[in-house]
């Protein structure tokens, strides 16, 4: 590992953070950003912190904060310590703004919103830059009026600001294109740009891993670090997620909120795997566990191009994770899925049957709805009502075959071998292939034409239930 990825030059322990704004649901892009921060911290023995950037009091809501926490919890991204509220640290932010003023790296600006707008209108009319240049930057304190003022950072006006980014490389910003940003408003409230830097510094954040839509912010925030004499964190600005058409991900592409994916029935492990691979690579590895991801994840593996959401790949990865998940853990996550979509909880009998039948259910299911559909035979109660296609398999001849089969099953040892022998003999006695006899059996046992194997269904629901269903269907 290089210093850029493993630690800061001063050898500090790695600390990452995820800092969403609670103005809506947790976007899938935000979920991936949180995941990258979590993987990097966990894989290097570091700390992963969570901060809610709730300074926008008009748009921030407790409901959105709760949705963010639910989304992270579902994804399995645990954070260290208490959740930090940016708004509750506003006094500390203001303290730093006043310290910048005392250091001479910031100044009082008495310009009113009307004066600033008039400056911009004149600049537009004259074809000049509308970047506001405050007349108070170098004003004599003797000329200060007795009134409210904002505190602006005294940004350099010549040369360039260089942002050394692990993902993007060296990014240059002309200083004449960066304004003297406000760090403390005239009403005494701090701005987002100041609050982020103060919080990251105070929380000991060593690596800022976030979307590349914040890259310009990094140039301005770096000036705050320099003004305060604070060490600059390692920057890693990751490309955004685009839809399959290459355009910025939005509602028109389908689900964009993390909780939507839970309700669609994707397993959390599969989502972590897919999102990790979405914009990051470790050789040719496509399917991997979270433990492997934590071991392998590095910042150099993040690509510079936007990643494209691909639902077919997502489903393929999720199917592999469902198949690989231990039965007990899979049943637990299935129950959490049912709760998330408001479905009734499993009763004891359903839970028992699923536990015994999971081996026959999970191999080809890509989502929990698919798994539930395959498990229909284990979840349904008598009498079984076959769907239209299955009902067609229960004609008079088929019902007669089921009726003659039932007595033979009463004395079966109820092993797969014994059941195979009995069913094969019965099929031969009626001059049928087993495939022909399987259709009415599926209809009787599950009410469906597509099910796990007949033998597996019989073993899972047991002798009494099997005979009861066959008797119902042959009546």
Buried (B, 14 or more C-beta within 10 A) or exposed (E): EEEBBBBBEEEBEBBBBBBBBBBBBBBBBBBBBBBBBBBBBBBBEBBBBBBBBBBEEEEBBEEBBEBBBBBBEBBEBEBBEEEBBBBEBBEBBBBBBEEBBEEEBBBBBBBEEEEBEEBBEEBEEEEEEEEBEBEBBEBEEEEEEEEEBBBBBBBEEEEBBEBBBBBBEEBEBEBBEBBBBBBBBBEEBBBBBBBBBBBBBBBBBBBBBBBBEBBBBBBBBBBBBEBBEBEBBBBBBBBBBBBEEEEEBEEEBBBBBBBBBBBBBBBBBBBBBBBBBBBBBBEEEBBBEBEBBBEBBBBEBBEEEBBBBBBEBBBBBBBBBBBBBEBEEBBEBBBEBBEBEEEEEBEEEBBBBBBBBBEBBBEEBBBBBBBBBBBBBBBBEEEBEBEEEBBBBBEEEBBEBBBEBBEEBEEBEEEEEBBBEBBEEBBEEBEBEBEBBBBBBBBBBBBBBEBBEBBBBBBBBBBEBBBBBBBEBBE
